[in-house]
Amino acid sequence: MRHKRAIPNRSFRISDQIQRDLAELIRDLKDPRVGMATVNAVEVTPDYAHAKVFFSVLVGDPVESEAALNEAAGFLRNGLFKRLQIHTVPTLHFHYDRTIERAAEMSSLIARANSVRAKDDEDSRED
């Protein structure tokens, strides 16, 4: 029974380690299209063959960053191979993560709705 609980924990540890190591390796990339990319999350398949790497970009074009990172995936995987102590280093698949962008949009919409509501409340009190 104990073995079944260890596997998800191992998967989490490996995903976490890949995320940290990729952050360093990406910083060393010379491709200007990468911009200021931040690795937000890594999801590894149960067989460790593939990893979805979700990233955001502080400075740069998300589409160009995604293309550049996917082009550098083999190089980055090779860098991980030298750092990780596992048999199978997953093939990396980079995906632009719009979570932060969507959160900012939502905050803006909520702020706008609240300001409209406050103005409506003011107008109704004046009547």
N, C-alpha and C positions, 0 to 999 in steps of 0.2 A: 504493500500500500504506500509506503514511504516514497518509493521510486516515482510514482505518478505525480506527486506534488513537487518533486525536484525539477521536473522537465520545464514547466512554465517559468519557474524561478530562473533556470539556466537560460532560457530564451530571453527573459527580461534582462539578465546580466549581460548577455552577448549583445543585444540590441543597444543597451546603454553604453557598452564599451565601444561599439561601432560608431555610435553617435559622437562620443568624445574624440575618438581617434580621427574620424572624418573631419571634424571641426578643425583640427590641427592641419591635416593633410590639405584641406581645401584652401586654407590660408596661404599655403606654399605654392598653389597653382599660379602660373604666370599669365594665364588667359584673362585679359581684361574684361571679357564678356561675363565672367563669373560674378563680378561686382562684389558687394559685401553680402555674401550669402551666409545664412545661419541655418544650421541643421536643427529642425524643430522636433523631429521624431523619426524613429527607424522601426519598421515592422519586418521581422524576419519570418520566412515560411518555416513550418515545423521541421522540414528536412534541411534547413539552413542553406538551401541552394540559391535563394533569391532574397533580396532585401529591398523594400520600398523605402526610399529616403525622402522625407518631406522637408522642404526647406522654404525659407522666406528670404526676401532680398530687401535690405535697408537702402542700398544705393545700387542702381542698375536696372536693366530690363529683365523682368521675370522670364520671358520667352527665350531671350538670348542666354540667360543664366542656365536655364534648364537644358538647352541644347549643348552648351559648353560643358556642363557637369556630366551629361550623359556621354559626350565624346570622351571625357577624361575618366569615365567609370572604370575602364580597364587599368589605367595608371593608379587610380585611387584604390582599387581592389588589391593591386600588387603591394601598395603601401600598407594596406590592412594586413595582408598575408604576412608581412615581416613583423607586425606588431601583435597580432592575435595568436593565442595558443590553442587554435582549434584546427581540425582536419580540413573542414570545408569552409572556405571563406565565400560568402554569398556573392552572386552577381548583383551589382548595384543598379537600381532603377530610380532615377531622380524625378520627383514630382513637386511642382510648385505648390506650396501650401497657402491657400487664400484665407485661412482662418483668421489671421490678424487683420487682414484687409477687411474681411466681412465684419469682424467685431467693431472696427472703426466706423464702418458704414452704419451698423446698427446703432452705435452710440450717437452718431450724428442724427440719425432718424429719430431716435428717442428724444434727444435734446430739442430738435425742431418741433416735435409733437408737443413736448412739455411747454415750450415757449408759446406755441399757438394756443394751447389750453389756458395758460396763464393770461394771455391777452384776452381771450374770450371771457374768462372769469372777471377780469377788470372791466371789460365792456359791459357785462351783465350787471355789475355792481353800480356802474354809472347810470344805468337806465332807471 
